Amino acid sequence: MSAGPNPTGDADRNGSQRRSAVVRGRPAGQRIVKRGADGERMAGRSGRPQNSRGDDGRAQGSGRPQTQRRGEAMSDGESARLELPVDADGSELDRDVRQELLTLSKGLSELVGSHLVMAARLLDEDPQLALEHARFARSKAGRVAAVREVAGLSAYHAGEWSEALAELRAARRLGGDTGRLAVLADCERALGRPERALEIARSPEARQLGTEESVELRIVAAGARRDLGQFDAAVIALQGPDLEEAGEEPWRARLRYAYADNLLAAGREQDAIRWFLSAAEVDVDEATDAAERAVELSERPAPE
């Protein structure tokens, strides 16, 4: 895995840069698997969310995963690591993805679909293994846009920034999708190219994004400003009517959190505390540590 900085505009408790909710905000599996009414990825047969802790494909009461061979044969090395759980089938896939896979033969479509499902399942808990599944799918169906998109997102989660860029660009060429700009910009930051991240944020395509991904791109752009030492500009990049508007959409908590974090980086500690608290108020999923950051800052000894 490549070394190098983790991108984004927010920071962890030690102040080091870390990846923001760019992908968590628009879950990387959103276009991969079907989603339930609560937004969780739904398991095709068990009904449990795919990313639930412990949902590793193991049979109840069994000490090992249930697996089965599918479609084409894999090499010994691949089969040892990439065997597929019984319930990893294409019925979980989003309808648009299933439609794209219809360009393949039936057996190949099933094989590739199963590996896409596994990539989605493993994305958070074992991103490197998710990437191996995605790479295998790409090796079998490299002309399918959805496959290249999954490969790019998996590479992003695994910290393979150059590979992520290449795969997502290929997906855009094949499918014409203007999305994932925030992820592309985040990869540019990770590769030490904040100016390119800002170019993406200013591109005509950026104006076509929906609210959530537009917010994520703003967060990345603010991080790029910080990379360049432009702390006040980073704060300004996140300002807008949506920062103060009421609502409990997940992106609101991330936007306010990033705003608070950039205020702190700019030396505006009291403002940062207020906005960390504001982020905590709308963070119904408790996806951030905004409340803890606010308390931590409030208890910090005053400078002499």
N, C-alpha and C positions, 0 to 999 in steps of 0.2 A: 504494500500500500504506500502511496506517495506520502511523504512528509509534507510539512507546510502548514500554513495557518488555517484554522477553521474560520470560514467566512461568517459574516453578518454584522449587524449593527448593535446587537446587545452583548452584554458581557456577563460572565459568571461571577461568583463571589470573590474570586481572586483578581477580577478585573481583566482577565485574559479573554481574547475574542473567542466566541463559540458560535456554532451554527444556530441560527434563529429558527423560527417556526415556518420557514419558507415552504418546506414540504409538509410539515405537520398541519399547516394551515389549510392547504389544499391537499389532503392526504395523498401520498404517492400512489396508493392503490385505488384512488377514486375512479379512475378510468379503467381499472383492471377488473375489479370485482363488483358485483351488485351490492347495494347498500340497503340496510333496513330503515325503518322510519326514524330511528334515533341516530342515523348516520353511521352506525357501526358496520364494519364489514361482516357479512353474514356467512357462517359456515354452511357449505352446501348441504350437509346431511345432519349435522349435530345441532344446528341452530345457535351455536355459541359464536361470539365474536372471534374473528380469526386471530386477533392479536391479544386475546386474553392470556394472562400468565398461565403457563402450564399447558396451553393448547398446542402441543408439539406433534400431534398426529398419533399419540400413543393410544392404544386400545384400553378401555377400562379394565383395570385389574391386570394389565400386562406390563412387563418391564421393558418392552421394545416396541418401536413403531410398527404399525401394520403397513406393509409395502406391497407393491405389485409392479410388474413390468408393464410398460406401455409401448405400443407402436414399434419404433425402430430400436435396434440394439444399441447399447451404449458401451463404451470401452470399459475395461475392468476398473480403471481409476475413477471414471465418471459414475459407474454404477455403485461403487462402494460408498460414494458420498452423496450422490444425487438420486438415490432410489426414492420413489414417490409414495406417500401415504395413499391408502385406498380411497379416501374421500377427496383427494385432490383431482377433481375433474372439471372439465370446461363449463359445466352448468353454473359454476360460481361466477363466471366471467360476465362483465358488463356486456350488454347486447351489442354495442358498437364494436367491441373487441371481437366477439364471436363472429360478427359479420365480416370483419377483416380476415379472420382465419379461414373463412369459407373458400378463400382463393387457394388453399392448400388441399392436398388429398385428405380423406377422412382420417386415416391413421396418423398422418403427420399433424393434422389440426389438433387431434386429441393429445398427442404427445406435447406439442408446443404449448397448448392451453394449460396442461397440467403443470408445466414448469413456470408458466406465468403466474398461476395461482400460488405456487410455492414461493415465488419471488415476493409476491404481495404479502403472504403470511409472515415471511421471515425478515421483512424489510427493517423493522425496528429492533428485533431481538438478536438477529444474526445477519447483519447486512452483507458480510463477506459471502456467506452461503447463499443469500438471496441473489447476489451478483453472479455466483456460479450458475445458478438456475437460469438467470436471465441470459448469461453468455451462451449457455447451451441452447436456449430457445432461439437466440440470434443466429447461432451457427446453422440452424435448421430452417429459419424463416427470416433471413436478413432483409427481405424486400417488403416486409409487412410493417407499416408505420407503428402500430401499437407495440410490436415486439421491440423495436428500436427505442421507443419511448420508455418501456419498462427497463430495458438495459441501461438507458441513460440515468433514470431515477435510482436504480439500484447502485450504479457506479457512484452517483452523488452521495448516497447514504454511506457507502463504503469508503468515501474519501478519495476516490479515483477521479480527480477533477477533470483532467484532460480527456479521459475516456467518456465521462459524463457529457462534456461539451460535444464531442464528436457524435455520440449516439443521439443526443437530443436534436442536434442540427440535422442529422440524417432523418430522424422522424419527421421533422418539420418539412424537409424536402419531399418526403414520400407522401405526407398527409396534408400539408398546407396549414397545419394548426399554428395559430399565433400564440398559444399558451406556453407556459413553462419559462417565460422570460425571466421571472424572478430567480429560478434555479440556474439558468444560464448566466445571469449576472453574478449570482453568488459564486459560481465556479470561477468566473474571471477574477473575483476578489481573492479567492483561495490561491489562485495562481500568481498573485501579486500584481494584478492588472486592474486597479480600481478605476482608472480612467475608462477602460472598456465597459466596466459595469455601469458607469454613468452614461455612456453612449447608448447602451441598451435601454436605460431608464428614460432617455430623451427621445427614443426612436418613435416613428409614427405608429408602429405596432403597439407600443405601450399604451397609446390612447384608446386602443380597442379592447383592452382587458376589462373583465368584470371587476366588481368592487373588491372581492377578496384577494385576487392575485395582484390587483393594482396596489393594494395596501402592502402586500408582501414585497413588491418591487420597490416601494418607497422605503421600506425598512432596510433592504439591501443597499439602496442608494445612499441612505444615511450612513450605513456602515462604510461605504466607499469614501464618503466625505471624511469620516473619522480616520480611515487609513491614510488619507492625505493630510491629516492634522487640522482639518477644517471643522472644528467642533461646533462652532456656532451655526455653520451652514448645515451640519447634520441635524441640529435641533429644528431649524427652519424647514428642512426637507420633510419633516413628519407633521408639520402643522397643517391644519385644514378643518373644515366644518365637522368632518366625521370624527375628529379627535374628541370633541365635547358632546356629540349627540348621544342620546340615550339609546340603549339596546344591549342585548346580551349575545350578539353573534361572536363566535370565537375570535375572529380577527380583531375585534375591538380591544380585547384584553392584550393581544400581542402588540397592537399599535401603541396603546398607552404604556405598556411595559417598555417597549423600545424607546419611546419618547422620554420616559423617566430615566432610563439608562443613559441616554445621550445628554440629558440635562446634567446628570451626575458627572459625566465625562467633561462637560463644559464648566464644571465648578459650581453649579447651581444646586447645592445639596438640598435646601429646603423645598425648592420646587420639585426636585426629584422625589422626595418623600411623599409630597402631595399626589404626584402622578402614579407612584407605585401603589398608593392606597386606592387611587381611582381605578387602576388596572385590576386590583384585587376585587373591587366591588362588582365588576362585570365578568370576572373569571369564574363562571359557574362550573366549569369542568376542572378547575384547579390545575390548569396546564402550565402555569407559571409559578414562580416563588415570589410573586410580587409582595404579598403580605409580609413574608419573612424579610425581604429586602428593606421594606419600610421600617419594620421594627428594629432591624439591625442598624440602620442609619440613625434612627431616632435615639438609640442608646449609645451611639458613638460619643466618646468624650469630646467636649468642645475644644477647639484648638486654643492653645495658650497665647 
